[in-house]
Amino acid sequence: MLLRPAELPFPFSPREVYGRGGPLVLEIGFGDGRFLVELARARPDWNLLGAEVAPASVSRALRRLRREGVRQARLYRGDARFLLRNLVPPQGLERVYVNFPDPWPKQKHQQRRLLRVPFLELLSTRLAADGRLLFTTDHEEYFHFALAEARASGLFAVRSAPPPPETLRTKYARKWLDQSKPIFHAEFVKTAESPREFPPVRRYPVPHALMQGELPPAAAFEKLVETGPAANVVLLEAWQGREGLVVLARVEEEDLAQEVLLEARPSSKGVYVGLRANCSPLVTAGVKQAVGLLVRWLQERGLQTVQRSY
Ligand SMILES: C[S@@+](CC[C@H](N)C(=O)[O-])C[C@H]1O[C@@H](n2cnc3c(N)ncnc32)[C@H](O)[C@@H]1O
């Protein structure tokens, strides 16, 4: 039920992923997943896709969907923009729901709002002709902001309407209704497609290096941060594994954040430095950078690089 981008091509094939055809419908920021359960019950013919950045919410939603016997949903843990850009087929979506997106009310945080022109441009390339986004919020100022962005994009016709009853039963809808807050709703109907290209992230072969020398103890390791043009990489911690050093790295790129396990261990050809067995992230420029950072740290501790593949 959980989509792993490293195991899927761009674009993914809904027929293969769901084992059937049918309209593909996405919910962005599904929180505890109860709206997906409602949609699944109301529209058994829809193939449901959900994106959510908060790992704890994803786990909760997975449990809920399993408990409720929902079989037509697939979840992505991460930024919806990555999912759209890297997995969803061009013109593949019939509908997108955005229920109570984070409003980022402070002026200085408005750049973080989802419903802005760049996102709407990307979305226009993944929505089918006259596909639509259904937007529900309690935040009046964000509501008007998002409508203005949709109009400014030149890609959507905006229709205001009362919120459909199912969007009023999400966790946040209940919270705001309990406080007697008004709820706002609009549909953005695709009228044109952005000419901009939104290519998927470049994937690379698995990076590794061979080094010679004595591995330092894990205790010698301290957190390392490297800010590059394409990625921010943090080597967070290291520990002694059964075969050598294991290092936990966090790799942040445009709309993708990955936790990656690296290792440096003796092998018949020297010290192998690369991704840990069973760790199969999407191999991006940032993942290569993380391996490179570990190699440099080892070089500074006296090891020599005899071969590298990145
Ligand atoms: C205010 S909550 C609303 C949750 C749910 N839709 C509801 O109505 O109860 C907003 C949710 O959007 C998620 N989120 C924010 N930005 C996101 C993004 N770019 N992609 C996917 N999920 C996102 C947050 O983690 C959070 O769970």
The ligand as an ORCA input file, in Angstrom:
! r2SCAN-3c Opt
* xyz 0 1
  C      -3.873     20.787      8.645
  S      -3.498     19.165      8.223
  C      -4.994     18.553      7.502
  C      -5.080     17.046      7.507
  C      -6.349     16.448      6.855
  N      -6.451     16.805      5.459
  C      -7.591     16.864      7.598
  O      -8.393     17.608      7.028
  O      -7.768     16.414      8.736
  C      -2.476     19.396      6.782
  C      -1.712     18.137      6.389
  O      -1.010     18.338      5.168
  C       0.246     17.697      5.276
  N       1.113     18.337      4.254
  C       1.587     19.603      4.275
  N       2.300     19.876      3.165
  C       2.269     18.748      2.401
  C       2.841     18.392      1.141
  N       3.574     19.259      0.440
  N       2.625     17.140      0.665
  C       1.901     16.250      1.394
  N       1.352     16.530      2.595
  C       1.516     17.759      3.096
  C       0.654     17.919      6.706
  O       1.625     17.014      7.157
  C      -0.676     17.733      7.426
  O      -0.908     16.390      7.792
*
